[in-house]
Amino acid sequence: MRTRTVFGSCELDLRDALTGAGTIEIGGTCVFGELTVIVPEGVDVDLLGANYFSSKNMSLAPVPRVPGTPHVRVAIAAVFSSVTVTSAPYRPEIGARANQF
């Protein structure tokens, strides 16, 4: 997945993503912007990429990796920006609603 943010903000919420891939790669650029990536608790994440006058923060819940979950690799070139990766609990109520349709 590629993302480009210029003078704006972007939030990627992967808590409800379904994939058979062993690795999810998110790459791109963030210029004068803000990028937030939300992953489910128990997912392993790498935060990579060039950083020019920017901040990169990763705040994951202190829980063991859940077997069978993909590895998430976030590689963002940030210029005067903020890039954050955080984890949050899976939202089973949303998955249940999706199956109702």
C-alpha positions as CSV (number, residue, x, y, z in Angstrom):
1,M,0.0,0.0,0.0
2,R,1.3,3.5,-0.8
3,T,0.3,6.7,0.7
4,R,1.2,10.3,0.0
5,T,0.2,13.1,2.4
6,V,1.0,16.8,1.6
7,F,-0.4,19.5,3.9
8,G,-2.9,17.2,5.3
9,S,-3.6,14.2,7.5
10,C,-4.2,10.5,6.9
11,E,-5.3,7.7,9.2
12,L,-5.0,4.1,8.2
13,D,-6.9,1.7,10.5
14,L,-5.8,-1.9,9.9
15,R,-7.8,-3.4,12.8
16,D,-10.4,-4.9,10.4
17,A,-8.1,-5.7,7.6
18,L,-8.2,-9.3,6.3
19,T,-5.2,-10.7,4.5
20,G,-3.4,-14.0,3.9
21,A,-0.1,-12.2,3.4
22,G,2.7,-12.7,5.9
23,T,3.8,-9.1,5.6
24,I,1.8,-5.8,5.0
25,E,4.0,-3.1,3.6
26,I,2.9,0.6,3.8
27,G,5.2,3.0,2.0
28,G,5.1,6.6,0.9
29,T,5.8,10.2,1.8
30,C,4.4,12.7,4.3
31,V,5.2,16.3,3.7
32,F,4.0,19.0,6.1
33,G,1.4,16.5,7.3
34,E,0.4,13.8,9.7
35,L,0.1,10.1,9.2
36,T,-1.4,7.7,11.8
37,V,-1.4,3.9,11.4
38,I,-3.6,1.9,13.8
39,V,-2.8,-1.8,14.0
40,P,-4.6,-4.5,16.2
41,E,-2.9,-5.4,19.5
42,G,-0.5,-8.2,19.2
43,V,0.8,-7.3,15.7
44,D,4.6,-6.9,15.1
45,V,5.5,-3.6,13.4
46,D,8.6,-1.9,12.0
47,L,8.7,1.8,11.5
48,L,11.3,2.9,8.9
49,G,12.1,5.7,6.5
50,A,13.9,8.9,6.2
51,N,13.1,11.7,8.7
52,Y,13.7,15.4,8.0
53,F,12.6,17.8,10.7
54,S,9.8,15.3,11.6
55,S,8.8,13.0,14.4
56,K,8.1,9.3,14.3
57,N,6.5,7.6,17.2
58,M,5.5,4.0,17.8
59,S,3.2,3.1,20.7
60,L,2.2,-0.5,20.8
61,A,0.4,-2.3,23.6
62,P,2.8,-4.5,25.7
63,V,1.2,-7.8,24.6
64,P,2.8,-10.8,23.0
65,R,2.5,-11.2,19.2
66,V,-0.6,-13.1,18.2
67,P,0.3,-16.2,16.2
68,G,-0.8,-16.0,12.5
69,T,-0.9,-12.2,12.3
70,P,1.1,-10.5,9.6
71,H,4.2,-8.4,10.1
72,V,3.5,-4.8,9.3
73,R,6.3,-2.7,7.8
74,V,5.7,1.1,7.7
75,A,8.3,2.9,5.5
76,I,7.5,6.6,5.2
77,A,9.8,9.4,4.2
78,A,8.7,12.3,6.4
79,V,9.5,16.0,5.9
80,F,8.2,18.5,8.5
81,S,5.7,15.9,9.5
82,S,4.5,13.5,12.2
83,V,4.2,9.8,11.7
84,T,2.6,7.7,14.4
85,V,2.0,3.9,14.7
86,T,-0.3,2.8,17.5
87,S,-2.2,-0.3,18.5
88,A,-5.7,-0.7,19.7
89,P,-8.0,-3.6,20.5
90,Y,-9.7,-5.4,17.6
91,R,-13.3,-4.2,17.2
92,P,-15.4,-7.4,16.9
93,E,-18.7,-5.5,16.8
94,I,-17.7,-4.0,13.4
95,G,-16.7,-7.3,12.0
96,A,-20.0,-8.8,13.2
97,R,-22.0,-5.9,11.5
98,A,-20.1,-6.5,8.2
99,N,-21.3,-10.1,8.2
100,Q,-24.9,-9.0,8.6
101,F,-25.2,-7.6,5.1
